[in-house]
Amino acid sequence: MVIVEFVIVPLGERSLSRYVAGVIKLLEEKGVKYQLTPMATIIEVPTVREAFEIIEEAHELMFRLGAERVSTTVRIDDRRDRERKMEDKVESVMEKVRGG
């Protein structure tokens, strides 16, 4: 699986919650596993291509929602030596915090 963090910002807007809600609805409609954080959204998909297709749809959604200018940032974790999921990464850190 590919784990991708992305941030889409409709520039010039004070509140982003309605835009973020639109993206979350899109992800849920597509059945994409996601994690919403205070500063970004993280998705887990089989391929980088699928991630970019989803992010492109989310980016375009901002314009349909009324944005005139949009900035999108993407960060990709594509590990191919073993299967990893979002929870695995967090659990690995928490084990070390607990002294494991």
Secondary structure, 3 states (H helix, E strand, C coil): CEEEEEEEEECCCCCCHHHHHHHHHHHHHHCCEEEECCCCEEEEECCHHHHHHHHHHHHHHHHHCCCCCEEEEEEEEECCCCCCCHHHHHHHHHHHHCCC
